[in-house]
Amino acid sequence: MFADLIAWIFAIFFVEPFEAAAREKLAAARAPQEIVRQIGDCARRGAPILAEKGLADPGWIVTTVARIWVGTANIETVLADLDPNCAQAVQAARPYLQQ
């Protein structure tokens, strides 16, 4: 139950805003639909992965949230570090996200 709460918090405050912004940027940059789909899949898998990591290592979650909040980390990098499939999706999307 606590894991679900953590996943929900991450989804609302980090993952969903990331997915929405990424989709908007990718659409504006006319990125291939496959990249848009991969980023969406990555974002949907992200909250439970973040919750699991946070429950296993509470210090990591506090540090990660603080780094995202102050801008020294971003959610796509955090997701890419935790999920190899996200790493591939983020790498493929990065040129479009930076436009």
N, C-alpha and C positions, 0 to 999 in steps of 0.2 A: 504494500500500500504506500509506504514512504517512497519507494522507487517510482511509483506512478506519479506522486506529487512532484518529485524532482523532475521527472520527464516532462510533466505538464508545464512547470515553471520555465524550463529551458525551451520548450516548444513555443510558448507564448512570447517570451522576452528576447530570444536569440534566434532560434531556428526559423520560425515563421517569418519574421522580418527579413532575415537573410534570404530565404527562398523568394519572397515577394520582390525584393530589390534585385536579386540575381535574375529572376525571370524578366523583369522590366528592362534591365540593362542588356540582357541577351537578346530580347526582342528588338530593342532599339538598334543593336549592332548587327541584327539579322544573322544571329548564330544558327547553326543547323539545329533542327528539332531534336535530334538525338542528344546533343549536348544539353539542351533545355530539359529533356526528360531525365538525363543522368543527374543533373543538379537537383531536380525535384525529388528523385529517388533518394539521393544522398541526404537531403534535408529531412525527408520523412523517416529515414533510419536514424538520423542524428540524435534526436531527443532521448530515445531509450539507451543508446550507446553512451551518451553523456551522463545519463542518470546512473547507469551501471558503474561507470568509472568513478563518478562522484561518491557513490555509496562505498565503493571499495577504498577510496582514498579521499576523505573529506578535505584534507589540506589542498589537494589538487583542485578541487572544485572551487574553493575559496580563492585560490591564486588565479585560476583561469577566469572566473567571473570578474575579478578585479582587473586583470590584464585586458579583458574585452572592454570593460567599462571605461578604462582610461585610454584605450586606443593602442596599447602596445601589442595586442593580438587581435585577430579577427576570427569570426566564427568559422569561416571556410577553412582557415588554416588549422583550427582546432579539430574540425571534423575530418579533414584530410589526414591529420596525424593519428586519429583513432581508427579510421576505416580505410583500408587500401583501395576499395572501390570509390570512395569519396576522393581520395588523392588523385586518382585517374580523372575523375569528372572535373575536379577543380582545376587540374592542370590543363585539361582540354578547354575549359571555359575561361581561364585566366586572360588570354588575349582579347576576348570579347568583353570581359568585365572591366578591363583597364581602358577601354575606349571612351 
